[in-house]
Amino acid sequence: MASSDMPRRTMPAGDVPIPGEPLSVESQVLERGAQMLQSLKPVKQIQQHVCSFRLYSHDLTRQIRAHHYVARVNQDFLQCAVYDSDSSDARLIGVEYIVSDRIFESLPDEEKKLWHSHAYGIKTGLWVNPRVPEMLQKAELREMAKTHGKFWCTWQVDRGDRLPMGAPALMMSPQAMNAGLVKPELVKERDEKYGLSSEELKESRKEIEEPEWIHPLADYWKQHPKGFATDIVEADMVTMPGQPTPTKPAGMALV
């Protein structure tokens, strides 16, 4: 069994607090001082909150609601910090990179297999900017419908992990196939939380153009009934020349 797919616990991690002591006075003072003295420029580039759904590549029955906090680097590349909720105590569960169709097509074929397309999620209303009027989203949605994402989940809270455990897991985006459809109860819960109607969103997005062609190596599982699971194995360590090394230098590598 890959370490990205360890057995589930009895309850989701969101139902129990993260292990650790309350924030000390010293830590609070440091944080307040840092807020005044540091720029935190990378974090301040985050300009959007997107709520969508993601599926584990190696187990499409495991589905999560993902909250993407999006920083647009340029018109062709976005990077997202992904959380399990939009609350102040949300857990940072991974990172997703998003590229335009033009950049995706330039990737090596082996790399393309790790990416998913976004057109279906956009068109069906699964991808939303909560509390932002639909009309304000339309131009961005037209762009996003022609993008691809690569999402590594580092904290499997749906498995009951109270801390980030094991290897990262590759995530996929919902698709119009039985195995890739989002569970209705997840969509209903999201819609009720934000006062949305996925059916109305789907209707309003009919005119959004989809890519003329989606590369068959994207959403790899659709063409080949295979997903991707990662594991951590011991590997020979590479060290700097001239540095003392252990008798049997070893590190860890993902496979």
C-alpha positions, 0 to 999 in steps of 0.5 A: 500500500502506498503511503499516500493511501494509508487506511482511514481513521474513524473521523475526519480531522476537521472534527478534532483539534490539531495537536499542540499547545495554545499560542504563547504570549511570546509568539503572539508578540512576534506575530504582531511585530512581524505584521508591522515590519514585514511585507509578506508580499507573496501572500498578498498576491492572493486575490481570489477564493475559489471553491471547487471539488477534487478527487484522489487520483488513485481512489475516485470515490474519495472526494473533497471540497477544496478552497483555492486561494489563488495568486495569478502570476501572469495570464498563463500561470496561477498558483493556489494555496488549497485549504479544507475550508474558508474559516480562520482555523482552516487546514492547509491541505496542498497546492495547485498550479494552473496553466493555460492550454498553451503552456500545457501543450508544451509539457512533456507527455509524461508530465501531462499525465499528472494534470487535469482539465477544468472545463467540466468543472467550470461549465457545470458550476462546480467551480465558483468564486463564493459571494462574487456575482456571476457576471463579474466572474464570466470573463475569468471563467472563460479563461479558466475553462481552457486551463489545466491544473496539477494539485498535490494534496499534502494533508488528507483530512478526509482520511482522519489525519490530525497532522499531514501524514505520509506522501502527497497524493495527486488529485484530479478534477471532476469529469463527465463520467460516472467515476468522476462525478461529484457526490450530490450531497457534497454539491448540496452542502456547498450550495447551501453554505453559499446560497448557490444553485449549481443547476442555475450556474450550469444554465448560465454558463452554457455559452462559455466555450470549451476547448476544441480539443483536450489532450488525451493525456490530461485526465489520464484515468479517462482514457486509461483506467489507471491513477497515480499513487506516491510512496516514500522510499529510502534512496542513496543520498547525494552530498556536496564534494568534500563534505563528510558523509555517513558510512551509508548515506541515505535519504528519502525519495518519492516514487 
